[in-house]
Amino acid sequence: MVGHDSTVSTAENYRRFGRQEAAGRSPAYERLALGVSTDRLVLTFLRRLPPAKRQPNLLFAAARRLLGSPPDLDSLRALIAGRGGELRSLMLARSTQTNEPARCASLLPALGLLPEPLALLEVGAAAGLTLLPDAYSYDFGGHRIAGADPDSPILRCLPIGPVPLPGRTPEVVWRAGIDLNPLNVGDADDLDWLRCLIWPGEADRDRRLQRAAAMARRHPPQVHRGDLLTDLSRVAALAPPEATLVVYHSAVLAYVPEQKRREFGAAVRALGAVWLSNEAPGVLPDLSVGPPGGAGFIVAEGGTRVLARTDPHGTWLEWLA
Ligand SMILES: C[S@@+](CC[C@H](N)C(=O)[O-])C[C@H]1O[C@@H](n2cnc3c(N)ncnc32)[C@H](O)[C@@H]1O
C-alpha cells in the first residue's frame, strides 16, 4: 500500500502505485497513475497539498466523486483546470478509508486458533466492515464456513499451504473499533465515498461492499472516534475480562509514523491482549519479512511472529507459520 512517505517523491509514489498496486488489478488506474507520474499539471496540483494528501487513492477517489465516474488522465487534467479548488477541498476533507470486508478472510484462521469467546478491538476500523468476521460466510477454496448472518456476503479466499481452516466462525461476545474518523454506512455520503475508493475493474469489490454495508446496517458495529494509541486503553477497558481480547488492524499502520507504531506495539503488549496485524511488509518495525515491497500483506501475531502472507484484499492466504 502506498501511504504517505515523505522520503519518496510524488512522481515516484505514483509510478510505484501504477506498477506495484494497480498493475494486474485495475488497468485503468495503472495507466492513470503512470500518466500522473510524468504530468506537470497534476504533479504541481499535488505538490500544493500537504504530503499526506498526495496519495493516488485519495486523488482518484475524489476525482471520481466529482466527475461521477472514474477519471482518466484527460478528465483529471480538465477537472484540475476547471474545478481544482473543489477537488482540493474534497481531498483535504476526506482520506483514504477503504474498508475491505474480505480482509476478514485473511484474519479468520488466526482468530480461529484463539481461546473463545473473543472480544474484538479493531484500530483503524473505518466503517466497521472488518469488525464482523463472525458474521460473514467464507469459501476457502471449497471449504465453506457459514457466518452468523445468513444474508452476509460470501468471502472467497484461496488457501495456500497448511492454512488452519476453522469449521465455524469464532464466538464473539464484544466488539469495538477505533478510528480517527469513523464512517457510517447508513449515511449515503459516507457510503458513496467508500464506493469511490474502489478501483475501476473491481466490480466484485463494489458488490461485496454494498452487501457488507447492508449487513453492517443490520448489526451496526460501534466505532469510537479516537486515536489508535491514545484511546486504546480507554476502549479496551470496556471489553469483558473473561473474553480473549484481540487487538487487530489491517492497512492502518502505514499511515502512522514509525515511532508511534512502536509505541502502539508496546501499548498493546502492556494490555496483555492478543495482537494480530495485517499490513504491508516493512510496516511493523520488529517484523522480519525480507525486503519490503514484496507481494501481499503479512499477517502477524504479537508484532514479531509471521503467520501468513495474504492478498491485501483478502483473495488468497498463504500460511507460513
Ligand atoms: C485504509 S483504511 C483501512 C480500514 C480497515 N482496517 C480495512 O482493512 O478495511 C485505514 C483507516 O485507518 C484509520 N487511521 C489512520 N490512522 C489512525 C490513527 N492514528 N488512529 C485511528 N485510526 C487511524 C483511517 O482513518 C482509516 O479509516
The ligand as a MOL file (V3000), in Angstrom:
LIG
                    3D

  0  0  0     0  0            999 V3000
M  V30 BEGIN CTAB
M  V30 COUNTS 27 29 0 0 0
M  V30 BEGIN ATOM
M  V30 1 C -7.1250 2.0780 4.6510 0
M  V30 2 S -8.2690 2.2340 5.9850 0 CHG=1
M  V30 3 C -8.4040 0.5380 6.4930 0
M  V30 4 C -9.7460 0.2220 7.0980 0
M  V30 5 C -9.9240 -1.2150 7.5970 0
M  V30 6 N -8.9450 -1.5360 8.6050 0
M  V30 7 C -9.8360 -2.2160 6.4810 0
M  V30 8 O -8.8710 -3.0040 6.4560 0
M  V30 9 O -10.7000 -2.2790 5.6300 0 CHG=-1
M  V30 10 C -7.2400 2.9410 7.2600 0
M  V30 11 C -8.0490 3.5010 8.4230 0
M  V30 12 O -7.1480 3.8110 9.5000 0
M  V30 13 C -7.5970 4.9880 10.1260 0
M  V30 14 N -6.4740 5.5600 10.8710 0
M  V30 15 C -5.3030 6.0410 10.3780 0
M  V30 16 N -4.5270 6.4990 11.3840 0
M  V30 17 C -5.2100 6.2820 12.5410 0
M  V30 18 C -4.9500 6.5520 13.9180 0
M  V30 19 N -3.8090 7.1410 14.3020 0
M  V30 20 N -5.8590 6.1960 14.8230 0
M  V30 21 C -7.0280 5.6170 14.4430 0
M  V30 22 N -7.3480 5.3510 13.1610 0
M  V30 23 C -6.4510 5.6870 12.2200 0
M  V30 24 C -8.0930 5.8380 8.9750 0
M  V30 25 O -8.9850 6.8610 9.4240 0
M  V30 26 C -8.7760 4.7980 8.1000 0
M  V30 27 O -10.1400 4.6780 8.3920 0
M  V30 END ATOM
M  V30 BEGIN BOND
M  V30 1 1 1 2
M  V30 2 1 2 3
M  V30 3 1 2 10
M  V30 4 1 3 4
M  V30 5 1 4 5
M  V30 6 1 5 6
M  V30 7 1 5 7
M  V30 8 2 7 8
M  V30 9 1 7 9
M  V30 10 1 10 11
M  V30 11 1 11 12
M  V30 12 1 11 26
M  V30 13 1 12 13
M  V30 14 1 13 14
M  V30 15 1 13 24
M  V30 16 1 14 15
M  V30 17 1 14 23
M  V30 18 2 15 16
M  V30 19 1 16 17
M  V30 20 1 17 18
M  V30 21 2 17 23
M  V30 22 1 18 19
M  V30 23 2 18 20
M  V30 24 1 20 21
M  V30 25 2 21 22
M  V30 26 1 22 23
M  V30 27 1 24 25
M  V30 28 1 24 26
M  V30 29 1 26 27
M  V30 END BOND
M  V30 END CTAB
M  END
